[in-house]
Amino acid sequence: QLLIPTCLRDLPPTLTSAMSCASVQGDEKLVIIGGGPTGSSLAKHTQKMFNVTLIERREAMVLKPAGVRAVCTADYMSPSLIPLTNVCPKGKVIRGEAKSVDTAAKTVLLADGQSVPYDYLAICTGGINMSPAEASGSSIKDMIQSWTETMEKIKASKKCVIIGGGPVGVELAGEIAHWHQEVKVTIVHSGETLCSNTQPLKLPKKNIDKLTKQLEERGVEVIVGDRAEADGEGPLTMDRFGEHKSLTGQRTLTLKSGRKVECDLVLWCTGFRPESSVLSASAGLADKVDERGQVKVNKFLQVEGLDTVFSLGDCNNWPETKMLMTSMSYKGAEMIKTKGQCDIAMKNMDQHRKGKPMVEYVGNAKMSLKMMITVGETGTVWGMPEFMIGAKGRDLMTQGLNGDFGHKIKIPPKVPPRKKA
């Protein structure tokens, strides 16, 4: 049995199943399903407009961009979890699981049988990255435990293979190389270049080359255009990797090319599953979800055919590369002059209830062509000012996002990067 890190002692008391705070402004009820960064941001910024209820099964908001670091160092576990008490201080937070929606009665049915009425509904359920950086469990204790178990596997490894060279796989490789410099890391990616799966974003070759160089300078071996197909126990399919998306023990991987790679830890970092079951399980609403499992939305971010139901973030099918900068509303957005889905949805809910014309969400053409990918506490960037590289790489946005929700944290000192090879 692994011990929970000492950082757990600094976390606030466990949330009750439902928390009511100060009185709210506005009589109309806004129910938000999903307390990730997008849903929590919407809850925070609509408290003066609506009587807000946030439904979230987890005890804390998980900062997913920081998950790749949370599995490498205990110092970043609690900063990656923002207590829900900080998210919606003037509204109500229900810790529970939304099972279905009745649009005729305008209610959300929870797993415990509770029925929550709404005037406006926002589905912000996000999705699941198929990687070890995805926290398991719903309590703070369980999520930290899941990250701790993965961290212990990484610390015990000498040769680690990461399957998948998309943004999550690349950032995890960079974090392991930064925090556990004794571990030899290899990325195996089936695409012809790293991050070839960031559609509709097309990353320039010069920046792919820069990213590859930074990884190799830190001792990471990059294998592209090849696929890890099997080991001594059979085909390498995702179902073999379990809840923490990892395989431990000495083994030899066979790649599609016939190449052999020795390792003692394999981490699965490929694939994303949108979470839209609350609609697909609802009577008459299954057609609101597309073949990829994403919620269908129109240009106003309303769920198709449902005027008072909106969907934001990773779970909707708006055609853009999903990033925090294009979904939530936060202080840093003013600096880069972008309006995310959260900003537009807030505006449109207010306009709709006032009977005024809504505004179209067109995305941000400038932001949709940019992506920050970190390599430890340094990183590479697509078309952004250099100071923003350090801003993300230094703490993976934990300090700024905690601050946005009134939760002050201290980040640990920098760790010197691996010397260039």
Order of alpha helices (4+ residues) and beta strands (2+ residues): beta-beta-alpha-beta-beta-alpha-beta-beta-beta-beta-beta-beta-beta-alpha-beta-alpha-beta-alpha-beta-beta-beta-beta-beta-beta-alpha-beta-alpha-alpha-alpha-beta-beta-alpha-alpha
